Every structure is written in structure tokens, then in C-alpha cells.
Amino acid sequence: EVQLVESGGGLVLPGGTLRLSCVVSGFTVGSTIMRWYRQPPGKERELVAAISGPDGIIGYGDSVADRFTVSRDDITNTVYLQMSSLKPEDSATYYCNSQFGHWGQGTQVTVSS
């Protein structure tokens, strides 16, 4: 059974950091493209970051490119999103996604003072 389980969200002050995790079962993260999306309340889902398993190519959305870092651990089969210099506009539910079309349940990030 395929599962993507996100964690690590929470309430953080502006300028703070968070690290999101996506633990995957049912396939290896190194075999496909893994993505992080986010969806603020009342808005469309947007792509935040992507990491390609086979060739290691990484990409970011324009609004996070200099603040977020995506990585993966092939041993634990986990994909991470390290977020720094967080802004209130980063508040959203963050989702892990695979190129195969699987989604996690999401983890809520709130950036507020």
C-alpha cells in the first residue's frame, strides 16, 4: 500500500524556520519525482519544490527559491522541505506528491506573530 505521510507543520513566528517531512511507503522516493505543494485557505494549490529521484534535479517556485530547500533521504525513504525566513504569506497546508499521482494528507503551516 502506498502512503505519503507529512509532518512538521505548526505555528511559527515570521522569520522562523520549519522542516517538513514526508515519509513514503510503497515505492522508493529515489525512483521518481517528488514534489511539495501548498494551498493557502481559499486559494489554488501551487508547486513549491520538486526533486527528481533518478538525476537529482531540483526546482523551486519563484516565491520560495532562496528560502526553501528540498532534499531526500533514500535510507529512510523520506522527502524533506526545509523552510527558512518564513513569511505570513507562506501560511498554507503543505502537501507531498509523487509523480505517480499519490498525495499525502497535508500538514498545516501558520506563520504569524
C-alpha positions in Angstrom: 0.0 0.0 0.0 1.3 3.4 -0.9 1.3 6.1 1.8 2.7 9.6 2.0 2.6 11.0 5.5 3.6 14.6 6.1 4.6 16.1 9.4 6.5 19.0 10.8 4.0 21.8 10.4 2.9 24.2 13.1 2.8 27.8 14.2 6.0 29.8 13.7 6.9 33.4 14.0 7.8 35.5 10.9 11.4 34.9 10.1 11.4 31.5 11.7 12.2 28.0 10.3 10.4 24.7 10.0 11.3 21.4 8.4 8.5 19.3 6.9 8.9 15.6 6.4 7.1 13.3 4.0 7.6 9.6 4.8 6.8 7.4 1.9 5.9 3.7 1.8 5.0 1.6 -1.2 7.7 2.9 -3.6 11.2 4.4 -3.3 11.5 8.2 -3.4 14.7 7.8 -5.4 12.8 6.3 -8.3 10.5 9.2 -9.2 9.9 12.9 -8.9 8.7 14.1 -5.6 7.0 17.4 -5.1 5.9 19.7 -2.3 2.8 21.8 -3.0 0.9 24.2 -0.8 -2.6 25.5 -0.6 -3.5 28.7 1.3 -7.1 28.9 2.5 -9.4 29.9 -0.4 -6.6 29.7 -2.9 -5.3 27.3 -5.5 -2.7 24.7 -4.8 0.8 25.8 -6.0 4.0 24.0 -6.6 6.7 24.8 -4.1 9.6 22.5 -4.8 10.5 19.3 -6.7 13.3 16.8 -6.5 13.9 14.2 -9.2 15.0 10.8 -8.0 17.0 9.4 -10.9 19.0 12.5 -11.7 18.7 14.7 -8.6 17.5 17.7 -10.4 15.8 20.2 -8.0 13.5 23.1 -8.7 11.6 25.7 -6.7 8.7 28.0 -7.1 9.8 31.7 -7.6 8.4 32.8 -4.2 10.5 30.3 -2.2 13.6 29.7 -4.3 16.0 31.5 -1.9 14.4 30.4 1.3 13.3 26.7 1.0 15.4 23.6 0.4 14.1 20.3 -0.7 16.0 17.1 -0.1 15.5 13.4 0.4 16.9 10.5 2.4 16.9 7.3 0.4 17.6 5.2 3.5 14.5 6.4 5.4 12.6 6.9 2.1 11.7 10.5 3.3 11.5 13.8 1.5 12.1 17.0 3.4 11.3 20.6 2.9 13.5 22.9 5.0 11.8 26.3 5.2 13.6 29.4 6.5 12.9 33.2 6.7 9.2 32.3 6.8 6.6 34.9 6.0 2.9 35.2 6.7 2.2 34.5 3.1 3.8 31.1 3.4 0.9 30.0 5.6 -0.8 27.1 3.9 -1.4 23.4 4.0 1.6 21.7 2.6 1.3 18.5 0.6 3.7 15.9 -0.5 3.1 14.5 -4.0 4.7 11.9 -6.2 4.9 11.7 -10.0 2.8 8.6 -9.7 -0.1 10.8 -8.6 -0.1 10.0 -4.9 -0.8 12.7 -2.3 -0.3 12.9 1.5 -2.9 14.3 3.9 -1.1 17.6 4.3 0.4 19.4 7.2 -0.6 22.9 8.3 1.9 25.7 8.4 0.9 29.0 10.0 3.3 32.0 10.1 2.1 34.6 12.5 3.2 36.8 15.3 
